């Protein structure tokens, strides 16, 4: 397994600390829209009966549970995360769900996944790729574990395209969100969120990174005025 860098350990420890209030803050800070984004992302998968899906950076398991809801009962789901605190909550949610017999949680970083080559029919990662320190290696790992023709669906925050909407969004994202996060949880973590989004590559640059990793037919879907974007790539 890849040894975490200092930055990687810092990100992991931060998510461990905010795990207990992570779901609550997601709902409050996104006004519940994050659920709609996740549903849209999972709909971009194409998983056959008896297939397997990997949800990277599964966190507390919201996307893994949505995959369970949208796919055939024969489909198996592996939720993977490098943060133990998040996985504990995810395991509890999965155990209490109708999909408990279909979901397995694994503690692993995106850059070094303990899975054989070409085993998954689909991969999802929601709001996690910006936390991967070596993104190019993480994308290459996704290609490695996907079957030929399998899709990777990557949901991440983006910058709105409309200038007025972008200004309003930046005020909320850079000023209001860290303050609210500090009131309910930990300010530094919710200062990290906008900082990491601002640092993330733009749509076309990230599309090029996916193509360099081996994905083809990469498509971009903007959501809610471009606050979020879904990148869908296929393994050749």
N, C-alpha and C positions, 0 to 999 in steps of 0.2 A: 504494500500500500504506500502511496505517496506520502512523504512526511510533510505536514502542514508548515507553511511559512509563518513568520511572526504575524503577518497581516491575516492569514487564514485563521490562525488561533484566536486573534483578536475578534474577528467576525463571528467565529463559532461561540466564543465566550459571551459576546454581546447578545446573541440570539438565545443562548441558555438563560441569561438573566431576564429577558423580556418574555420568555415563553408563556408564563402563566396568564398574561394579559394580551397576548398576541392576537387572538381571534377577536376579542372585544374591540381592540383598537383598529383592526382592519375594517370592521363593520362601521365604526363611528367615523373614522377618518375618510373612508371612501363613500360614506352615505349608503352603504350596502351594495354599491355598484360592482364591487369586486366579485360578488357571486355570479352576476350576469356575465362578466368577462371570463370567468372560469368555465361556465357552461358553454360559451361560444368556443373557447379553446378546445375543450374536449370533443366538441362536435366535428372538429377538423380531423380527428383520427379516423382511420379505416381499419378496424380490427375484426378479423374473422372469428367465427365460433372456435373455441378451444385455443384462442390466441393468448399472448402475454403482453402486458403493457408495463413500462417502467415510468414511474413518476419521480423525477429527480428533484431534490430540494423540497421534498414532500411536506416538510414542516409538521403542522398538526393534522395533516391528512385530508384537507378539503378537496383537493383535486383528485386524490385517490378514491375518495368516496363518490365524487361526481363521475369518475370513470366507471365505478361499479354501477351507478344508476343508469348510465347511458349504454352499457354494453351487455352482451349476452351473459347469462349466468355461468357459462363455461369458461369465460375469460378470467385469467389470473392477473393480479395486479401486485407489483412490487413497488413499495414506497421507499425511497432512499434519501437519507439526509446525514450530514456530518455533525449535526447538533443533537446530542443525546436528550437534552431537555425537551426539544420539540418532538422527538420521536416517542418519548414516553406519553405525551399527550395524544399524539397521533394513534398510537397503539390502543389507548383507552377508547378513543372515538371509533376506531375501526371495530373493536371488540363489541361495542354497543350497537353497531349498525347491522342492517340486513346482509351486509357483504363480508362479514367477519371471516368466513371460510375461504374467501377469495383474495384477501389482502395480507401480504407479508411485508413487514418493515425491516429495513436493513440500514445499519450505521456505516456510511461510506461517503467519501468526497466524490464530486463529479469527475475530477481529473484522474481518478484511479478506482474504477468500479470493479467489484469482485464477481463479474459475470462473464460467461463464455462469449465468444464471438457469435454474432448473428443469431441471437436468441429471442429478441423482442420484436413484436409486430408494430409497436408504436412506443413513442417516448413523449412525455410531457415535462415541462419545467415552467412553473409560474412564479414570477417575481424572484427568481433565484439565480439566473445566469449572471446578473451584475455582481453577485457576491462570490462568483467563482474567480479565484485569483488568476489562474492561467486559463482564460476562456477558450483560447484556440485548442489547447489540449483537451479541455472538457468537451468541446464540439467534436473533436476527433474520436473521443471515447464514445460519444453517442453514435457516431457512424459505425464504429467497431461492433457495438452490441446490437445494432439494428439488423434485421433481416433485409436482404435486397428488396426494394419496393416499400419498405417500412417508412413511416413518417415520424419526424420530430416536430413537435408543436411547442413553440417557445413564446410564452406570454410575459411581457415586460412593460414597465412604465416607459413612456416616450414623451417627446416635447410636442404640444399642440401645434398644428400647422397655421391656424388663424392667429394673426398678430394680437388682436384684442383679447381673444380667449387665452392666448399664451401669457399675456401680461397678468390677467386675473389669476390664472392657474399658478404662475410663479409666485405671486403674492401669498396665496394660500399655502403653497408647497414649501416655500422658503421661510415664511414668517409664522403663519398660523399653526401649521402641522407640528413643527418642533415644540412650540409652546404647549399645545394640547397633549402631545406625547409626554412631555415633562410633567404635566399635571397628573396624568393617569398612570404613567409608567416611568420611563427613564429618558430624559431629554436628549442625552448624547446619542442614544440609539435612533431617535427620530430626527436628529440632526444628520446622522449618517445617511438616512434614507434619501433626502433630497440631494445631498452631496454625491451619493453614489449614482443617482439617476442623471445628474448633470454631467458626470464623468463618463457615462455609458456612451458607446458609439452611436452615431445617428443611424437611421433606418438602412440607408444604402451601404454604409460601412459595415454594419453587422451582417447584412445580406452577403456581402463579399466574404466576410469571415466564414460564414456557413458554407459558401461555395468552395472556399479554399480547403475546408475540412473534408469535402467530398459530397456535400449535398447538391442535388440538382432540383430544377423546377421550384426554386424558392419563391414563395409568395408572401406578401405583407398585407395584413388586414388591420386598418386603423379602427380603434374603438373609442366611442365617446369623444369625438372631436380630436382624436389623436393623443389623449391622455395616456392611453395604453396602445400597444401594438402586438399583434400576433404574427410571428414568423413561422411559416410552415415549409419544411424542406423534406425531400425524399431521398433515401439512399438508392443510388443507381444500381 
